[in-house]
Amino acid sequence: MEEWLHTKGRIFDIQRYSIHDGNGIRTIVFLKGCVLRCLWCCNPESQKFETETMMVDGKPKVMGRDVTVEDVMEVVEKDRNYYRKSGGGMTLSGGESLCQPEFAAALLRAAKERGIGTAMESMGCAPYETIAQILPWLDTYLMDIKHMDPEKHRKFTGKRNELMLANARKIAESGMTELVIRVPVVPTFNDRPEEIAAIAQFADKLPGVKKIHLLPYHRLGQDKYERLSREYMLKEILPPEPEYMQMLKKTAESVSRLECQIGG
């Protein structure tokens, strides 16, 4: 076995038979660690690279385990037939996969060399040199653009957005992967029409970008905070109504040539 297949990383889940986060039927590998602290994060167990204990079904469960690339691929390859028939494959998620760049690159390479399509959900919050080592093995980059205002971005995520926006341009200009822009639509943060319009206009200027996904805020991960003994900071916020999301979709379409969809 080639040495790089023994590359180790830390994950907290592998989800099979997903129809989100990329085309077709997918297996999603959730990596531990993130540089942001988005107030609405639905995977708070992903934020710290360190393992931690979360109550699951009334019992303590350790979140985070160390695996090799080959360990992960044994699971991913089980559904090869589904990928082939549906145009699916493997998606890296988290957390932020760029926090474990060598592991992420090795996972994507292993999938590509076995004929399995690849995608990665990412905020692009890393030096571009880190991203560049992953792009050769990546079919689709699902990149979050959360806000165009650096200070509001910092207030709700913990970091400003200049690096991420610069990386989005560089990724698009590289032409090495399909770049899809995704916007988590969060009331009080970025759900005003002018805020969505600004993101759509930015995305429309990125070379080769054709799609933007508007992801409605939800509260499905709220109970995890209590199970991790943390406070959920947006408990007063309600998900946007479907009619409102349709209005935002029309807004994005009115200011860009992008194909806009709700959900992703």
Buried (B, 14 or more C-beta within 10 A) or exposed (E): EEEBBEBEBBBBBBBEEBEBBBBBBBBBBBBBBBBBEBBBBBBBBBBBBEBBBBBEEEEEEEBBEEBBBBBBBEBBBEBBEBBBEBEBBBBBBBBBBBBBBBBBBBBBBBBBEEEBBBBBBBBBBBEBEBBBBBBEBBBBBBBBBBBBBBEBBBEBBBBBBEBBBEBBBBBBEBEBBBBBBBBBBBBEBBBEBEBBBBBBBBBBEBEEBBBBBBBBBEBEBBEBBEBBEEEBBBEEBEBBEEEBBEEBBEBBBEBBEBEBBBEB
